Amino acid sequence: MDAILGFFARVGIERARSHSLTMIRESVYQHCIGALFAYRKYCATSTQPGQLILPESLKLLPLYTLALSKTPAFRPGIHATVT
């Protein structure tokens, strides 16, 4: 999960120079959804269509993704400088 969150953060920071913060946060959310969808599609056994399937190691990924979007680097009105 640490590697996935690190990837989400890097993608967001790379896009910060050319996209709005709203678009960056939405992109981070979509990456999270895509990762969980791929797990369900390729790794989960057959289940009911509306059932949410998460691996044990990624149960907190949606929570950490929301926390990542609330960090100062992704909040509007806060200007971070890169040194």
Residue pairs with C-beta under 8 A, 6 or more apart in sequence:
1 57
1 58
1 60
1 61
1 64
4 35
4 58
4 61
5 61
5 64
5 65
5 68
7 31
8 28
8 31
8 32
8 65
8 68
9 68
9 73
11 27
11 28
11 31
12 24
12 25
12 27
12 28
12 68
12 73
12 74
13 73
15 23
15 24
15 27
16 24
16 73
19 27
21 74
21 75
21 76
22 76
24 74
25 69
25 74
28 65
28 68
28 69
28 74
29 65
29 69
31 65
32 61
32 62
32 65
35 58
35 61
36 54
36 58
36 61
36 62
39 53
39 54
39 55
39 58
40 47
40 53
43 55
44 53
47 53
54 61
68 74
72 78
72 80
73 80
